[in-house]
Amino acid sequence: SSGGGAGRRARMPLDVLATQADIDVSRWRIYKWGALFLAGLIALVAAYHLGLVGGYASNVISDPYDDAQPLVNTPIEPTYRPTNRPTNGQPTPLPTFGNGSWVSEPNPFVSKFNTTEWMDFVENQWESRAKNAIAINENYGSYCPKEPAIAMCPELDGEGNIQNNKQLLEQPRVNCNNTGSEEDRCGSHGPWLNKTIWPLIRGPFCAMQDAERKKQFPLPAELAPYSELGYDRADPTKSKDAAPFDGGSFWDDGLLPFDPTKMKEHFLKFEAMLEHYYEGLARSLLEKQLAPTPEDPLFAPMLKAHADQIARVLLRAKEKRRVLIERKEKFAGEGDSTMVIGVLGDSVTSGTDNCYYDAWPETLRRQLAPLFAAMGVKLEVRNAAKNGGWNLASQLLCANDMLGASDRPNDEGLDFLFVTNPFVKAQAVDAEHVIRRALLGKSHTVVSITVQDKMSQQAMLTRYAAAGLTVATPWQEAPQQLGIPENGYKYWFPNQQKAFWGMPGNGFCHLTTRAGSSAVVNRNWHWGPMMHQTYADAYALLFSRATRQAIDELSSGRTPPEPPKPGDVDQVLMIDNKIDHPPTWKDLILLDMGSKEVVSGGISGVRCAIGSANEPGSTLLPHWLHPAEGSPFEDTMNARNGVSFIPSDHDAEGGKFYKVQSPISPPNNAVDVGDWVSDPKEFSPEAPRTAEQCMHVDGSTMVNMPSPDGVSWLVWKIPEGAVSIGRVMMCHPRGRSTKVLADDAFEGNVRFHYAVPDGKGGWKVIEDVHKQNPISFVGQECTPVIVEMNDADLKAASKGGLWVAVEWKQEAIFDFDYLVAM
């Protein structure tokens, strides 16, 4: 934030801050911080604690439904030790268990600046920042200083509320002693404190520290390219992706299509840049964001699994270059091979309340793309996270199609799948189902996931870390050097019971992100640019380490082992006894996890239509829906005087049957000051961005549910090859009460049918299939339409496709989003 002119000078009310009296605080005016939605402290605290809710390590995991058997964690022992087959050179060493901490090799580029003088300097800065934070905490009440020397409040009405929200865009104008009560000064319904503390006290203090840091110990020139990454500091609207780094010779007789020494230097310099940026605390801060940490014996085998997966990507790149050479075609540079990271999650991961430019998946892509491009690999991050209203359980089921994995060549699928959902949780069984399919199925996909409800983090890691699993733990304490840890202290502000929405500053006195964006840590319950950057840095550090290890392996002539198979790893969640009640759909996927055949199908063993999908450039999920006329059910429908739920013109251009949200949506506002990018020059604390930089990827296809009179037939056709185990489900929007009821299903208000090829050019119709295998329908996110098919029908459906029909009366119609075939 820059600003000139002779602004009003403010004298700091604290002795410890007296030296700051001459700072031009007009540079720290509160400009456009409408991000502090005045929701009140109750909503603030509730939202914050919601973000802290995670799993627990209890050995008994209760099923979420009353009619289900309790689940238990089986005794946990590492079961996967890769079988390593000699390829070129020596066989890859087996990962070890119980081998203590993992220690990275010394980084020569860190050693250059990690001098005694530098450490003394940063330690003095840490101490000074801690004193500053302590003084702020001790001298200010809930919303005002005890002995205010300057105005710290907006004008309040008789009920203690801010009279005009536009005051949030202005300097505070009222002395605390002249408003509110002693215990409730400045009002308790407007999180005002951080809007005044930062621009008037902490901000100027950090400006001094930042200037001193840049003057005495600037980022070494050889590390600057790994921080700049194409950012245009003069005009951030002109920022673009960095050009690929120089990877050296793109061909030799070994296993690598680049210079391994040069590429390792690039990654070591990138890690050194992070270490300098976080003042020697990069590892202690970033490593806490992902488990297992290097102190955990599980870290080394987890890192080896990541290195193996990256090695497979590099070998694909080499093979594609070899083909080009054989064809005597010119190598085109970046992108001859692609590594795909698929991302699922809630509104945090979708980038809500930020320009998408600052969302952590996009930040991660910009950081790693020029490094991988130097090795002939295009990095693609496909983000299908949704901004509220969507069940995460059904998204986990539909990861394959939401992220466009089936479109990849040679059945490559996704290389990595990251799931970050601090607020909208799935259950432990949903998590392990996708973990097993991804890690142990075909098109091996390495998974990282946040803790889901009733999920034991340690149990999952002990079982799956050696296959590549990490558990994201973004709600962690900051390094103690930054202040006084108190009640889960995370940032520079010691007391989290005070308003923290809109609070800039991550404890290091960084005035912006490295991309020049706002230093806000939390917009509201959603992360701000600074938190997104930190989280992206944690993944980037893991990838850098794993890639260096992959380069070492391949340059030594060792290729990665075969990925683990379903029989290599036992599941964590088990059902105690045989199910003696109508199973829920989660009981069914729990049983699926124990089937080698089912798990081996991978995430591509579950196919989906309708619902949400926002992989950039995708055409959204397929529809599958079809008018009943022309289907195998047409004659039966006519005989029962039914009507088609799907109109004949349902997919006509401009039709109103589908509610289609574009894959690319406008930026959502973090501050209530109009359009984000209307006038970049007046963007104030935010870096100016173009509309294109701010656009979010947030598409979906929904049905505008009609209510036809009488009995209607909802029909869809599942394409050939999509049915693998013979189950079909309909999943429902989050929070909807209009789900299928057991009484409707078994009293004839709702009936489920299917049709498979009869081998004679026609179709065989099977009615009331839900009655063949009783199922619990009550209170479920997903409703099984077909639970099980006989072998003949399954074979016919897999080879020739499957028609499905829901025959329902008007009063029994229920909402749905995803159509699921397994």
ZAKEKOL-21424 format. One record per residue (C-alpha): x, y, z. Coordinates in steps of 0.001 Angstrom, whole numbers, plus 500000, padded with zeros to 6 digits. Layout:
<nodes>
[node [X Y Z]]
...
</nodes>
This chain:
<nodes>
[node [500000 500000 500000]]
[node [501562 503255 498929]]
[node [500415 506779 499262]]
[node [501990 510185 499255]]
[node [501037 513628 500415]]
[node [501023 515148 503808]]
[node [498584 512914 505636]]
[node [497434 513281 509209]]
[node [500126 512112 511598]]
[node [499046 510039 514575]]
[node [500896 509667 517840]]
[node [500909 506089 519124]]
[node [499222 505706 522526]]
[node [501774 503196 523804]]
[node [505254 503945 525111]]
[node [506648 500884 523400]]
[node [505426 502324 520110]]
[node [506512 505914 520750]]
[node [509198 505792 518111]]
[node [506509 505376 515484]]
[node [504990 508786 516160]]
[node [506298 510276 512946]]
[node [505023 507604 510613]]
[node [502646 508869 507982]]
[node [499672 506746 508943]]
[node [497686 508073 506052]]
[node [499475 505333 504155]]
[node [497612 502909 506351]]
[node [494119 504330 506035]]
[node [491391 501763 505965]]
[node [490243 501867 502391]]
[node [487863 499264 501158]]
[node [487630 496689 503843]]
[node [483956 495813 503580]]
[node [485100 492214 503877]]
[node [484261 492436 507543]]
[node [480666 491435 507012]]
[node [478980 492749 510125]]
[node [477613 489401 511149]]
[node [478275 489894 514867]]
[node [480621 488132 517205]]
[node [478352 485149 517693]]
[node [478450 484299 514017]]
[node [482165 485062 513917]]
[node [483054 482710 516747]]
[node [480694 480028 515467]]
[node [482196 480128 512004]]
[node [485708 480082 513347]]
[node [485103 477107 515582]]
[node [483405 475343 512725]]
[node [486658 475609 510865]]
[node [488485 474010 513784]]
[node [486235 470989 513924]]
[node [488104 467928 512817]]
[node [488207 464230 513396]]
[node [489196 462484 516560]]
[node [491409 459555 517275]]
[node [488844 457418 519073]]
[node [489174 453758 518214]]
[node [485407 453354 517873]]
[node [483804 455215 515018]]
[node [480025 455499 515173]]
[node [478043 455299 511971]]
[node [476179 458556 511268]]
[node [472841 456803 511049]]
[node [470901 455253 513915]]
[node [470031 452108 512028]]
[node [473621 451232 511147]]
[node [476115 449027 512935]]
[node [479007 450755 514700]]
[node [482255 450882 512832]]
[node [485557 450071 514455]]
[node [489116 450725 513528]]
[node [490920 447486 512941]]
[node [494355 447103 514574]]
[node [496627 449425 512675]]
[node [499916 448265 511263]]
[node [501600 449410 508076]]
[node [500615 446834 505503]]
[node [502044 448246 502293]]
[node [505687 447682 501575]]
[node [506169 448066 497823]]
[node [507465 445122 495880]]
[node [510405 446562 494010]]
[node [511420 444887 490820]]
[node [514912 445566 489493]]
[node [514725 447632 486340]]
[node [517770 449611 485346]]
[node [520523 449683 487897]]
[node [519881 448669 491490]]
[node [516351 448042 492813]]
[node [514677 450908 494610]]
[node [515173 450586 498378]]
[node [512154 449568 500404]]
[node [510580 452262 502568]]
[node [511308 451678 506213]]
[node [508998 451944 509192]]
[node [509934 453193 512638]]
[node [513115 454811 511347]]
[node [512677 458098 513209]]
[node [512811 461569 511773]]
[node [513464 462389 508135]]
[node [516198 464944 507595]]
[node [516609 466827 504360]]
[node [519999 467147 502757]]
[node [521815 470440 503436]]
[node [520769 473201 501078]]
[node [523836 475120 499868]]
[node [521694 478070 498796]]
[node [520335 478434 502321]]
[node [523843 478288 503745]]
[node [524809 481368 501747]]
[node [522437 483652 503654]]
[node [521944 481670 506850]]
[node [524743 483499 508638]]
[node [525064 484420 512286]]
[node [524390 488055 511355]]
[node [521184 487128 509513]]
[node [519930 484954 512342]]
[node [520678 487652 514923]]
[node [518784 490120 512763]]
[node [515652 487987 512318]]
[node [515656 486979 515982]]
[node [515705 490652 516945]]
[node [512786 491219 514599]]
[node [510874 488299 516124]]
[node [511418 489719 519601]]
[node [510359 493171 518524]]
[node [507193 491833 516872]]
[node [506313 489798 519940]]
[node [506665 492875 522172]]
[node [504518 494833 519765]]
[node [501808 492161 519834]]
[node [501957 491933 523639]]
[node [501626 495704 523968]]
[node [498614 495736 521654]]
[node [496982 492924 523589]]
[node [497635 494464 527003]]
[node [496713 498038 526208]]
[node [493542 497539 524229]]
[node [490225 496297 525487]]
[node [487800 494276 523423]]
[node [487498 497072 520921]]
[node [489321 500088 522356]]
[node [492535 501082 524124]]
[node [492327 501460 527859]]
[node [493733 504972 527629]]
[node [493010 506041 524077]]
[node [495016 508895 522666]]
[node [493406 508763 519251]]
[node [490037 507880 517771]]
[node [489613 504130 517416]]
[node [485847 503739 516830]]
[node [483148 504454 514285]]
[node [480013 506306 515300]]
[node [477472 504036 516989]]
[node [473727 504251 517361]]
[node [471845 503881 520636]]
[node [472035 500076 520474]]
[node [475812 500010 519991]]
[node [475686 499264 516271]]
[node [477641 501104 513609]]
[node [475399 503789 512202]]
[node [476593 503553 508638]]
[node [478552 500679 507153]]
[node [480304 503068 504812]]
[node [482321 504145 507838]]
[node [484203 500887 507432]]
[node [485848 502477 504426]]
[node [486985 505487 506402]]
[node [489254 506329 509293]]
[node [487754 505832 512756]]
[node [486439 509148 514001]]
[node [485245 508689 517598]]
[node [487245 508391 520810]]
[node [486429 505098 522550]]
[node [485509 506811 525816]]
[node [482695 508618 524050]]
[node [480823 505567 522798]]
[node [479534 502292 524157]]
[node [480141 500974 527651]]
[node [483475 500276 529259]]
[node [483060 496547 528585]]
[node [481552 497014 525153]]
[node [483278 499986 523617]]
[node [483028 500437 519874]]
[node [480119 497997 519943]]
[node [480200 494208 520021]]
[node [478421 493689 516723]]
[node [481081 495026 514406]]
[node [484551 493441 514301]]
[node [486320 496776 514251]]
[node [489489 496249 516187]]
[node [491697 494820 513471]]
[node [490540 497503 511071]]
[node [492106 500089 513347]]
[node [495024 498273 514959]]
[node [496638 497356 511632]]
[node [496555 500719 509850]]
[node [497250 502805 512933]]
[node [499701 500679 514926]]
[node [500733 497259 513618]]
[node [500893 498305 509960]]
[node [503311 501215 510400]]
[node [505390 499054 512727]]
[node [505569 496337 510052]]
[node [506389 498906 507383]]
[node [509465 499866 509374]]
[node [510472 496239 509840]]
[node [509905 495411 506188]]
[node [512009 498343 505034]]
[node [514793 497407 507442]]
[node [514694 493788 506293]]
[node [514884 494679 502617]]
[node [517735 497083 503261]]
[node [519949 494867 505424]]
[node [519142 491348 504182]]
[node [517340 491449 500839]]
[node [516416 488259 499031]]
[node [519587 487042 497245]]
[node [519503 487760 493521]]
[node [519907 484094 492593]]
[node [516693 483280 494506]]
[node [514620 486190 493196]]
[node [513295 484397 490066]]
[node [511612 481771 492280]]
[node [509758 484502 494141]]
[node [508915 486812 491233]]
[node [507438 484111 488946]]
[node [506171 486505 486323]]
[node [504533 488926 488739]]
[node [504457 492501 487476]]
[node [505011 494694 490531]]
[node [504467 497913 488579]]
[node [501112 496762 487193]]
[node [499828 493494 488683]]
[node [497103 493342 486022]]
[node [499899 492475 483578]]
[node [501208 489570 485645]]
[node [501470 486325 483740]]
[node [502869 482857 484203]]
[node [506628 482698 484474]]
[node [508559 481260 481572]]
[node [509980 477755 482100]]
[node [513311 477631 483873]]
[node [516289 476285 481965]]
[node [516341 472532 482478]]
[node [519473 471922 480459]]
[node [519833 469369 477689]]
[node [516508 467727 476927]]
[node [517935 464374 475920]]
[node [520600 461946 477020]]
[node [521056 458213 477213]]
[node [519800 457954 480784]]
[node [516341 458020 482316]]
[node [516007 461789 482394]]
[node [515170 464124 479488]]
[node [516874 467074 481238]]
[node [519996 467921 483204]]
[node [519399 466434 486675]]
[node [522020 468588 488375]]
[node [520555 471774 486990]]
[node [516995 470790 487903]]
[node [517933 469860 491457]]
[node [519547 473271 491790]]
[node [516292 474892 490696]]
[node [514312 473071 493362]]
[node [516908 473752 496034]]
[node [516821 477447 495148]]
[node [513025 477408 495340]]
[node [513194 475872 498823]]
[node [515870 478394 499816]]
[node [513598 481221 498668]]
[node [510859 479906 500975]]
[node [513345 479646 503837]]
[node [514430 483245 503359]]
[node [510836 484480 502989]]
[node [509772 482780 506223]]
[node [512959 483885 508002]]
[node [514334 480424 508651]]
[node [510963 479115 509861]]
[node [509640 477783 506561]]
[node [509912 474166 507563]]
[node [508509 474588 511053]]
[node [505553 476552 509645]]
[node [504839 474760 506364]]
[node [505465 471225 507556]]
[node [502664 471630 510090]]
[node [500145 472071 507295]]
[node [500487 468454 506140]]
[node [500782 465198 508052]]
[node [502866 463150 508497]]
[node [505571 465644 509383]]
[node [509290 464848 509034]]
[node [509446 463919 512728]]
[node [507002 461070 512045]]
[node [508467 457733 510914]]
[node [505713 457656 508276]]
[node [507123 460724 506507]]
[node [509955 458963 504653]]
[node [507743 456292 503029]]
[node [505116 458941 502209]]
[node [507750 461102 500524]]
[node [509029 458056 498632]]
[node [505506 457408 497298]]
[node [505294 461006 496075]]
[node [508725 460715 494477]]
[node [507668 457493 492747]]
[node [504556 459145 491339]]
[node [506533 462125 490039]]
[node [509108 459725 488566]]
[node [506294 458058 486612]]
[node [505316 461460 485241]]
[node [508909 462204 484216]]
[node [509196 458837 482496]]
[node [506031 459608 480536]]
[node [507642 462868 479443]]
[node [510768 461044 478359]]
[node [508787 458515 476352]]
[node [506845 461209 474523]]
[node [510056 463003 473642]]
[node [511560 459753 472411]]
[node [508609 459289 470066]]
[node [509069 462805 468743]]
[node [512722 462132 468061]]
[node [511926 458879 466262]]
[node [509398 460716 464146]]
[node [511997 463427 463539]]
[node [509508 465968 464849]]
[node [510725 469105 466526]]
[node [510302 469182 470283]]
[node [507710 471826 471055]]
[node [508925 472633 474556]]
[node [506598 472889 477538]]
[node [503691 470530 477697]]
[node [504731 467455 475758]]
[node [503561 465568 478867]]
[node [501074 466663 481515]]
[node [500882 466150 485267]]
[node [497349 466682 486559]]
[node [496471 467642 490121]]
[node [492734 467389 490764]]
[node [491276 469456 493608]]
[node [487983 469064 495481]]
[node [486693 470967 498479]]
[node [484350 473623 499762]]
[node [484185 477395 499355]]
[node [487659 477896 500860]]
[node [489291 475862 498096]]
[node [487077 477402 495424]]
[node [488638 480749 496347]]
[node [485434 482387 497538]]
[node [485829 486024 498624]]
[node [489082 486326 496694]]
[node [490163 486792 493133]]
[node [490800 483267 491905]]
[node [494335 484409 491143]]
[node [494987 484218 494893]]
[node [493255 480886 495621]]
[node [495708 478262 496837]]
[node [495264 475807 493898]]
[node [496058 478567 491392]]
[node [498906 479866 493549]]
[node [500359 476350 493728]]
[node [500113 475980 489953]]
[node [501939 479259 489308]]
[node [504709 478279 491710]]
[node [505391 474808 490309]]
[node [504524 475238 486614]]
[node [507818 476839 485460]]
[node [509819 474226 487385]]
[node [508012 471258 485865]]
[node [507966 472887 482432]]
[node [511757 472874 482593]]
[node [511517 469072 482733]]
[node [509123 468862 479782]]
[node [506011 468521 481939]]
[node [503008 470798 481802]]
[node [501405 471170 485229]]
[node [497625 471318 485185]]
[node [495589 471991 488342]]
[node [491894 471209 487917]]
[node [489844 472743 490691]]
[node [486277 471458 491137]]
[node [485755 472840 494659]]
[node [482292 474268 495200]]
[node [481101 477451 496858]]
[node [478593 476055 499363]]
[node [475465 473988 499011]]
[node [477064 470785 497773]]
[node [477529 467536 499655]]
[node [481190 466626 499822]]
[node [480334 462916 500103]]
[node [478847 462842 496610]]
[node [481698 464970 495274]]
[node [484183 462397 496539]]
[node [482210 459734 494695]]
[node [482220 461802 491520]]
[node [485850 462964 491568]]
[node [486647 461198 488301]]
[node [484076 463016 486184]]
[node [484109 466292 488095]]
[node [487806 466566 487299]]
[node [487637 465226 483753]]
[node [489964 462317 484514]]
[node [488396 460053 481873]]
[node [489456 462459 479149]]
[node [493153 461884 479751]]
[node [495058 459758 477225]]
[node [496172 456190 477866]]
[node [493964 455855 480949]]
[node [496364 458087 482902]]
[node [493625 459513 485119]]
[node [494702 461984 487813]]
[node [498236 461986 489147]]
[node [497263 463659 492438]]
[node [493953 464360 494185]]
[node [493788 467054 496900]]
[node [490668 467480 499044]]
[node [490536 470556 501292]]
[node [487199 471274 502975]]
[node [487498 473057 506330]]
[node [483738 473621 506651]]
[node [481607 471222 504576]]
[node [482552 467774 505865]]
[node [482086 464250 504618]]
[node [482324 461160 506828]]
[node [485297 458886 507488]]
[node [483781 456167 505299]]
[node [483519 458596 502349]]
[node [487155 459541 502825]]
[node [488500 456003 502995]]
[node [486400 454927 500022]]
[node [488011 457528 497743]]
[node [491440 456968 499349]]
[node [491360 453249 498590]]
[node [490046 453650 495062]]
[node [492594 456375 494293]]
[node [495710 454897 495892]]
[node [495088 451226 495171]]
[node [493046 451238 491965]]
[node [494065 451566 488345]]
[node [495492 454910 487272]]
[node [497123 455209 490691]]
[node [496311 458643 492176]]
[node [498159 460007 495225]]
[node [495747 461587 497729]]
[node [495828 464411 500257]]
[node [492686 465061 502291]]
[node [491593 467089 505304]]
[node [490220 465304 508357]]
[node [486583 464347 507832]]
[node [483959 463762 510519]]
[node [484673 460686 512660]]
[node [487952 460102 510814]]
[node [491034 459048 512741]]
[node [493946 460892 511176]]
[node [496585 458638 512664]]
[node [494800 455438 511710]]
[node [494489 456526 508082]]
[node [498098 457669 507903]]
[node [499476 454544 509542]]
[node [497655 452440 506991]]
[node [498068 454525 503826]]
[node [501021 456942 504188]]
[node [503442 454523 502536]]
[node [501097 454478 499526]]
[node [501221 458282 499379]]
[node [498452 459580 501650]]
[node [498861 462902 503437]]
[node [496315 464563 505707]]
[node [496047 468328 505334]]
[node [495983 470103 508700]]
[node [495678 473821 507888]]
[node [494480 474899 511353]]
[node [497874 474897 513006]]
[node [499764 477163 515369]]
[node [502381 479474 513953]]
[node [506007 479141 515078]]
[node [506405 480325 518643]]
[node [509089 482779 517597]]
[node [506400 485038 516155]]
[node [504676 485875 519418]]
[node [502967 484382 522428]]
[node [501075 481167 521625]]
[node [497771 481376 523437]]
[node [494646 479253 522933]]
[node [495756 477969 519556]]
[node [497504 481221 518625]]
[node [498211 481318 514943]]
[node [498931 484820 513776]]
[node [500481 487946 515271]]
[node [497321 488878 517107]]
[node [497525 487049 520438]]
[node [493858 486875 521452]]
[node [491617 485068 519011]]
[node [488482 485993 520911]]
[node [488875 489429 519409]]
[node [487663 490021 515905]]
[node [490063 488559 513374]]
[node [488108 488856 510140]]
[node [489946 491036 507695]]
[node [493109 490926 509774]]
[node [496272 491508 507720]]
[node [499591 490065 508723]]
[node [500905 486538 509099]]
[node [503330 487333 511904]]
[node [506290 488039 509605]]
[node [505309 491634 508820]]
[node [504806 490777 505162]]
[node [502855 493728 503829]]
[node [501494 491775 500849]]
[node [501716 488277 499454]]
[node [504616 487568 497115]]
[node [502188 488233 494250]]
[node [501396 491660 495656]]
[node [497951 490735 496971]]
[node [496429 491771 500265]]
[node [498079 490517 503444]]
[node [494656 489571 504880]]
[node [494757 486142 506505]]
[node [490988 485584 506851]]
[node [488466 487568 504820]]
[node [485778 486225 507138]]
[node [485467 482494 507706]]
[node [487055 482214 504264]]
[node [490804 482476 503911]]
[node [492413 485587 502549]]
[node [495334 485741 500080]]
[node [497981 485322 502788]]
[node [496505 482083 504136]]
[node [496031 480747 500601]]
[node [499694 481472 499859]]
[node [500906 479716 503010]]
[node [498864 476616 502263]]
[node [500094 476530 498662]]
[node [503672 476889 499923]]
[node [503215 473787 502101]]
[node [502286 471653 499102]]
[node [504977 473275 496955]]
[node [507643 472375 499529]]
[node [506453 468754 499585]]
[node [506510 468572 495772]]
[node [509957 470127 495618]]
[node [511402 467584 498020]]
[node [509682 464683 496286]]
[node [510843 465814 492856]]
[node [514455 466056 494005]]
[node [514193 462512 495313]]
[node [512631 461331 492045]]
[node [515492 462930 490110]]
[node [518033 461174 492335]]
[node [516329 457815 491806]]
[node [516048 458146 488039]]
[node [519515 459578 487549]]
[node [520861 456545 489445]]
[node [519138 454226 486998]]
[node [516300 453175 489302]]
[node [512697 453286 488150]]
[node [509675 453397 490480]]
[node [507982 450195 491625]]
[node [504502 449186 490590]]
[node [501876 451150 492549]]
[node [500205 449312 495435]]
[node [497259 447023 494760]]
[node [494056 446501 496793]]
[node [495448 443367 498416]]
[node [498509 445260 499681]]
[node [496675 447444 502205]]
[node [493883 446481 504587]]
[node [491065 448943 505150]]
[node [490772 450885 508402]]
[node [487004 450999 508802]]
[node [485228 447686 509203]]
[node [481694 446650 510145]]
[node [481752 444688 513385]]
[node [479246 442033 512406]]
[node [477217 441050 509410]]
[node [474705 443767 508560]]
[node [471344 442654 510001]]
[node [469345 445707 508920]]
[node [468519 447315 505578]]
[node [471898 448823 504692]]
[node [472492 452472 503965]]
[node [474410 453499 500877]]
[node [477410 454120 503111]]
[node [477205 450557 504383]]
[node [477441 449492 500754]]
[node [480553 451538 499975]]
[node [482066 450315 503236]]
[node [481596 446753 501985]]
[node [482961 447823 498588]]
[node [486241 448824 500227]]
[node [486855 445198 501140]]
[node [486455 444012 497553]]
[node [489677 443843 495556]]
[node [487684 443823 492336]]
[node [485769 446982 493233]]
[node [488764 448926 494545]]
[node [490899 447989 491553]]
[node [488495 449952 489364]]
[node [489928 453129 490865]]
[node [488071 456418 490996]]
[node [487079 455846 487366]]
[node [484939 452959 488628]]
[node [482369 455573 489664]]
[node [480774 457603 486858]]
[node [478500 460624 487318]]
[node [476163 462948 485439]]
[node [474432 466278 486185]]
[node [475748 467869 489406]]
[node [478756 470140 489666]]
[node [481829 470108 487492]]
[node [484154 472975 486830]]
[node [487346 471675 485342]]
[node [488457 474588 483164]]
[node [487523 474058 479559]]
[node [485254 471132 480375]]
[node [481706 470888 479078]]
[node [480371 470206 482584]]
[node [479150 466757 483509]]
[node [477115 464859 480906]]
[node [473344 464999 481243]]
[node [472273 461343 480732]]
[node [468627 462390 481164]]
[node [466255 461360 478372]]
[node [462565 461711 477593]]
[node [460658 458539 478429]]
[node [459386 458488 474862]]
[node [461770 456371 472843]]
[node [463081 454556 475922]]
[node [462436 450919 476872]]
[node [459885 452210 479416]]
[node [457631 454050 476947]]
[node [455011 451308 476562]]
[node [454800 450662 480299]]
[node [454484 454388 481006]]
[node [451640 454753 478483]]
[node [449845 451717 479867]]
[node [449870 453331 483319]]
[node [448799 456745 482016]]
[node [452117 458270 483045]]
[node [453953 461209 481550]]
[node [457621 461851 480912]]
[node [459317 463947 483572]]
[node [461908 464986 480979]]
[node [460426 467148 478192]]
[node [461280 466341 474607]]
[node [463030 469692 474207]]
[node [464970 469400 477476]]
[node [468348 469985 475863]]
[node [467250 472599 473330]]
[node [469321 475750 473191]]
[node [467773 478363 475441]]
[node [465596 475782 477178]]
[node [464612 476170 480825]]
[node [464718 472570 481978]]
[node [468369 472720 482961]]
[node [469917 475362 485158]]
[node [473434 475561 483773]]
[node [476077 477618 485502]]
[node [479041 478397 483320]]
[node [482346 476678 484161]]
[node [483769 480175 484569]]
[node [481886 482484 486915]]
[node [482374 486156 487827]]
[node [484526 487040 490824]]
[node [482672 487128 494123]]
[node [483189 490190 496304]]
[node [485309 490139 499405]]
[node [484679 493809 500031]]
[node [481371 495589 499624]]
[node [482658 498399 497458]]
[node [481276 497459 494073]]
[node [483034 495548 491351]]
[node [486403 494107 492308]]
[node [488196 495343 489253]]
[node [486232 498392 488123]]
[node [489134 500761 488765]]
[node [492423 498969 489522]]
[node [494162 502251 490390]]
[node [491770 502702 493301]]
[node [491931 499101 494428]]
[node [493802 500178 497551]]
[node [495016 497372 499873]]
[node [494154 494812 497195]]
[node [496473 494286 494273]]
[node [494793 495461 491083]]
[node [493620 492513 489029]]
[node [491873 492098 485726]]
[node [488463 490478 485504]]
[node [490119 487493 483854]]
[node [492484 487056 486803]]
[node [489563 487159 489209]]
[node [487159 484809 487410]]
[node [486288 481678 489369]]
[node [485890 478155 488047]]
[node [482537 477161 489461]]
[node [480235 475394 486991]]
[node [477272 473077 487463]]
[node [474302 471580 485680]]
[node [471108 471259 487697]]
[node [467498 470435 486913]]
[node [464798 473028 487468]]
[node [462526 470453 489083]]
[node [459047 470537 487450]]
[node [455917 469195 489179]]
[node [453863 467377 486536]]
[node [450376 466211 487482]]
[node [449841 462564 488283]]
[node [452609 460005 487806]]
[node [455726 460944 485864]]
[node [458728 458962 484669]]
[node [462258 460264 485185]]
[node [464444 458364 482727]]
[node [468154 458372 482009]]
[node [470538 456274 479958]]
[node [473946 455308 481323]]
[node [476461 454812 478497]]
[node [478233 451567 477835]]
[node [481323 450957 479936]]
[node [480108 453115 482842]]
[node [478532 450330 484924]]
[node [481173 448313 486746]]
[node [479627 446661 489839]]
[node [475918 447081 489113]]
[node [474822 449940 491367]]
[node [473046 453169 490490]]
[node [472334 456066 492890]]
[node [470805 459536 492948]]
[node [472514 462015 495260]]
[node [470796 465039 496760]]
[node [471726 468689 497250]]
[node [473140 469586 500630]]
[node [470562 470453 503264]]
[node [467521 469523 501167]]
[node [464679 467913 503114]]
[node [462903 466589 500037]]
[node [464791 463317 499884]]
[node [463148 460003 499111]]
[node [461193 458561 502031]]
[node [460973 454896 502938]]
[node [457166 454996 502916]]
[node [457146 456382 499390]]
[node [459579 453752 498179]]
[node [457692 450792 499591]]
[node [454095 451960 499206]]
[node [454299 452653 495504]]
[node [454664 456433 495430]]
[node [458196 455944 494114]]
[node [459247 452945 492021]]
[node [462654 452181 490520]]
[node [463164 450210 487290]]
[node [465996 449416 484881]]
[node [466486 447928 481428]]
[node [469464 446082 479924]]
[node [470120 444811 476388]]
[node [468345 441482 475838]]
[node [470891 440224 473305]]
[node [468311 440283 470527]]
[node [468418 443957 469638]]
[node [465882 444954 472275]]
[node [465743 445684 475982]]
[node [464751 443630 479019]]
[node [462879 445676 481665]]
[node [463128 444814 485377]]
[node [460656 446630 487634]]
[node [460700 447575 491315]]
[node [464358 446734 491687]]
[node [464543 448546 495041]]
[node [462379 445828 496561]]
[node [464770 443072 495525]]
[node [467450 444312 497913]]
[node [466020 446267 500867]]
[node [467869 449507 501510]]
[node [467582 452284 504092]]
[node [466401 455471 502376]]
[node [465900 457765 505354]]
[node [468086 460875 505749]]
[node [470688 459886 503172]]
[node [472855 462068 500948]]
[node [472471 459472 498203]]
[node [469620 457100 497373]]
[node [470443 453720 495804]]
[node [468146 453089 492848]]
[node [469805 449792 491955]]
[node [471647 448017 494743]]
[node [472754 444909 492920]]
[node [472372 443240 489529]]
[node [472680 439596 488625]]
[node [475756 438598 486654]]
[node [473971 438418 483319]]
[node [472372 441843 483667]]
[node [475638 443374 484885]]
[node [477518 442011 481896]]
[node [474841 443270 479506]]
[node [474763 446739 481132]]
[node [478527 447099 481124]]
[node [478765 446147 477483]]
[node [475634 447760 476053]]
[node [474589 450484 478502]]
[node [471777 450726 481011]]
[node [468429 452521 481111]]
[node [467100 453609 484515]]
[node [463635 454950 485422]]
[node [462111 456519 488512]]
[node [458331 456313 488442]]
[node [457043 458804 490986]]
[node [453848 460492 492008]]
[node [453782 464265 492205]]
[node [453839 464358 496002]]
[node [456859 462050 496138]]
[node [459197 463960 493783]]
[node [462570 464728 495411]]
[node [465502 466932 494429]]
[node [468706 465441 493099]]
[node [471970 466700 491715]]
[node [474307 463821 490854]]
[node [473333 460655 488987]]
[node [475876 457987 489928]]
[node [476729 454687 488241]]
[node [479120 452124 489687]]
</nodes>
